[in-house]
């Protein structure tokens, strides 16, 4: 089913916009900012694990359940909320999800115990997937010749949000405690919600399927498109390796010989901001040379990153180099895979995004759990071995990508 165009109007005031109209630059950057700030909420807790472990007297294996639950919430949100972007008016859905996200962040900030914080983390992860409602909207509004570039800009905004989340989280925790992180984010998302209410166009749904049939149709998309199955399998493994690293990195830094705190995690994360610069370039390169080539290169570079991280685990320059390679490689592979997936069916972009991102985020939950287990059982070597194994399998699967 093709996309149903909206009606002409003033997009800056929330009136309907034709799907074929050019995406104004101010609206594109607003969407990129909102997507980045939204997804950041899924990563604020990673630099806090050492602090939370001490405050709640928890073992490393127990405290790593916070990122596991957050990533699981992400997966649930993508699977059960994001598909509604094809069924409901998108602006209204985005604003309602943002309101629920603000409430979840307030509950996280007010948590009096680990169980309450764990449940709030699950809710935050669930609602932070508003970013995955914004991505298909941006693609829907972009003209055909700019879709890859637009995806690169929005995805770059998401990556910067993820990386700056760790910086802001570590810095604010050192100054004002971990609760300030969630309070700050609640205020930020409230402000962005008002901005989106003013600037987002009204885009009618592209499908009239009922909710149950809408969810079932995703399975039909998976069965129909072999390239979709291959792309999600590769991204599951690459993202699992990345989250396995970040979910345990703060715990590694606190141990000898480095003995660094939460702020250091954020400073290391700044290195990965350069990975965001690869996003638009990866989209353009994939259009010229083929998506499979970019994905395979990303898998190889990810493996190289884990080799550097293992061999130089106690060296700050080596960690900087490894993180840089990791973020650039995984980001480039994601943009290439995602661009290919969006091109499969213009009338099902929200559902295609759901399949792709939902599977990827399940990989994140798996990676956080496996990384936590590997770190508890085998230390830093275990985390890097898990990353290498996941990446090697991903590379093998990427050989089947021909587009």
N, C-alpha and C positions, 0 to 999 in steps of 0.2 A: 504494500500500500504506500503510495507516495505521500509526502508531507502535505498538509493542508495549509495553504497560506493564510496569513492573517489579513486584517484590513488596514488600509493606509492610515497613517496618523502620526502624531508627534511622539516619537519613541522616548524622548527625554522626559515626557510627562506620563509615561506608563500606558499610552494608547497603543492599540494593536499596530504591528509593523508587518509589512509583507515579508515572507520568508526569503524572497529573492533580492531584497534591498541590501545595499552594502552595509556592513557592520561598522558603525561609527567608531573611531579610535577611542573616544572617551568611554563609550560603552564597553568596548573590548577590555580596556584597562580596569574598568570598574569590576567586570566579571572576573578578571584574572586576580585582582586584589581580594575580592570576596572569596573566591575559591581557595586561594592560598591561606587566608586567615581562617577559613572554616576547617580545612584539613589539618592545619597546625594543631588543632585541639586534640588530635589523635596521638600527638607526639610530645606534648608538654610533660607527660609523666616519666619519660625515659631518663632524663638527667636527674630526676628526683629520687630514683630508687635507693641510692645510698642513704639519703636523708630520711626517707620513709621507713627504710629498714631499721634505722636507729630509733626513730620515734615510736614505731609500733612493735619494736623488738621482734623482727621477723628475719628468717633466714633468707639467703639469696634466692633459693629455689621458690620460696613463697612469695616474695615481693615481686618477682618477675611475672606473676599472674596478672598484675595490673596492665602491662602492655598486651598480654595475651587477651584479656577481656576487652580491652579497647579495640584491638584489631578484630576480635570476634564481633563486636558491636558494629564495626565498619562493614564487615561482610554481610551481616543481617540487614543493615540499612540499605546497602546496595542491592541486595537480593529482593527485599520486600517493599522498599520505598522508592528507589530510583526508577523502576519500571513505570511508575505512575506518571512519569513525565510524558509518556506517549498517550496516556489515557485522560489526564486532567490538564486544566490550564496551568501552564508551567510556573508563571509568576506567583500565583496563589500558593502552589505547592511549596515553592522555595521559601516564601515568607513564613509559612506555617512551620516548616522544618527548622528554620532559623530561630523562631520563638521557642520551640522545644529545646533547641541547643542551648540557648541562654539559660533556661530553667535548669537544665542538667549541669551546667557549669556552676551555677549558684549552689546547687546541692553538693557538688564536689568540694567547693570551697568551704562549705559548712560542715563537712563530714567530721564526726567525732570519733570514728574508729575505722579500722581497716575494711571491715565488711561493708560499711556504708560507702566508703571511698571506692571499693571494688564495684559495687552496683552503680554508683554514679559514673564510673569510668566506662562501664558497659553502655550506659545511656548516652554519654558524650560521644563514644565511638559510633553509636547508632545514628545520632543526629548530625554528626560532622560530615556525613555523606551527602549533605546538601551540596558539597563541591561537585559530586557526581551528577547532580541535577543541573548545575551551571555549565558543565562541559558540553553536554549534548545541545543545550540551548545556544551556546556560542557557535557550535558547528552548524546548527540549524539556520542561524541568522547570517552566517558568512557566505559570500558568493563562492561559486564552485572553484574558481582559480585560487582562492585564498584559504581554503579549508585546512590544508596542511600547516600553513603558517599560523593561522588562528589557533589551531590545536597546540602548536608549539608554544605560543605565547601563554595560553591558559595553563598548559602543563608546566611551563617554566615558572609561572606564578605559584602553582601548587608546590613545586619542589622548593622554591625559596621559602614558602610558608613552613614546610616541614623542617628545613634546616634552621631558619631563624627561630622556630619554636624552641629548639634545643638551646639556642643562645639566650633568648629571653627568659626561658624557664630557669636555666642555671643561674643567670645574673640576678633575677628577682628573688630566687630562693635564698641566695647568699645575703641579700639586703633585707628582705622583709618576710622570709619564710615561704613555704610551699603553697600556703593558701592564697597568697597574693597573686600567684600565677593564674589560678582559675577565676579569681575575682576580676583581674585585669581583662582576661579574655571575654568574660561575660559582658563587660562594658563595651569592649571593642565590637563584639558581634551585634550588640544592640544598635550601636551607631551605624554599622554597615547595613543592618536590616532596614533602617530608615533610608539610607542611600539607595539601596536596591528597590525599595518601594517607590522611589521617585524616578529612577532611571530605567528599570527593566520594562521592556515592551510586553504587551499581552499577546501570547502566542497560543492559538487554539490547539487542542490535541490532534495528534495525527492518527489516532486509532479509536474505534468505538467498541473495542472488545471489553467484556466484563473483566473484573480483576482476576478471577480464577483462570479464565481463558488467556488473559494477558500473561500470567505467570507460566502457564502451560506452553504458550507460544515460544517462550525462550528455549525450551527443550527442543522444539521443532527447528529453531534457528541453529542450535548446536548440531543437530543431526544433519541438517542441510549443508552446512558449510565446513568442509574439512579444514580450511585455513583458519577458521575461528577456533576449532579444537586445538590445532597446533599452537596458535598464538597464545591462548590462555594457559596451556600447559607450560610453555617456555616462561611466561611472565610469572606464573605461580612459583616456579623454582628460583628465578632470579630475585623476586621480591622476598621470598623466604630467606634467602641467604643474607640479604641486606638487613632485614629486621632482626634476624638472629644475631647479627653484629651489633646493631644499635641497642638492642634490648639488654645487652650484657656489657657494653663498652664502659658505662659509668662504674660498674662493679670492678672491671679490670683496672681502670685508672686509679681507683682508690687503694689498690694493693701495691706493695713494693714491686719494683723499684721506683715507680712513678709517683704514687701517693698524691694524686691530684683530686680536686673536688668537683662539684657540679658545674661551676663556672667554666672549668676546663673542657667539659663535654661540649658546651655551647661554642667555645672558641674553635674546637676541632670541627664542629659542624659548619662553621663559617667557610671552611675550605670548600665544602660541597656546594656553596652558592654558585661557584663557577660552573658546576654541572648544569645549572639552569640555562646558562648561555649556550649549551649544546642542544637544547630542545628545539628552537626554531631551525637551527642548522641541520639537525637530524631529520626534521620533517622535509626540508628541501632536498637533502641528499637522498633520502628514501624515494622521493618522487622521481629523481633522476636515475639512480642506480638500482633501485628495487629494495623493498622492505626487508626481504630475507637477508641481504648482504649486511644491512645495518644491524639487524638482530644478532647475526652470527658474530660480527665484530664486537658487539656489546657483551656477548657471553664470554668471548675470549678475554676481553679486558677486565671483566669481573673476576675471572679466574686469576689473572695476573695481580689484581688488587689484593686478593686473599693471600697469595704467595708473599707479597710485600708485607702485609699486615702480620703474617706469622713470623717471617724471618726478622722483621724489625719491630716486634711487639713492644719492646722496651725503649725504642728510639722515637723521639718526638718527630724528627724529620721523616722517618719511614712511615709513621702513622699518618702524617699529613699527606704524603704521596699516595698511600694506600686508599685513604678516604676520598681523595680527589679522583683517582681512577674508578673507584667503586661507584660514586655518584654520577660521574659522566657516563659510564658504561651502562648502568641500569636505566638511567634517564633516557639515553638515546634509544635503547632497545624498546622501552615502553612507548615512546612517541611513534616509532616505526610500526610496532605491532598495532597500536591503537588507530593510527591513520588507516592502515589496511582494514581493520575491523569495521570502522565507520563507513567505509566505502561499500560494504556488502549489501546494505539495504537502507536507503534513505528514509523510509517510513518506519524504521524500527531502531533508530539510533539509541534511544534511551534503553531499550531492551538489550541491544548489542553491548552498550556500555555496561549494563548490569552484569551480563555474563562475563565480560572481560574483567571489570573491576572487582566484581564479587569474588571471582576465582582468585584474582591477584591478592585480595585482602584476606581470603582464607589462607593463602600462602603466607601472608604476614603473621597471622595467628599461629600457624604451624611453625613458622620460623622462630617466633618469640618463645614458644614452648620448647622447641628442639634446641634452640640456642641456650635457653636457661638450663636445660638438662645437660647439655654438652659442657657448659661452663662449670656447673656443679660437679660433674663427674670427671672432667678432664682439663678444666682450666681453659686458658686462652688457646691452646693447641686444639682442643675439642671444638671451640667455636669456629676457628679457621678451617678445620677439617670438614665440618658440616657445610660451610660456605663453599669450599672447593668441590665437594661431592654434588651439591645441588647445582652448581654452575656447570659442572662437567656434563651432567645429565641434560641440562637445558641446552647446552651447545649441541649435543647429539640430536635432540629433537629439532633444533633450529635448522639442521641440514635438510629437513623436509619442506621448509618454507621456500617457495619458489617465486612468490610475487615480489 
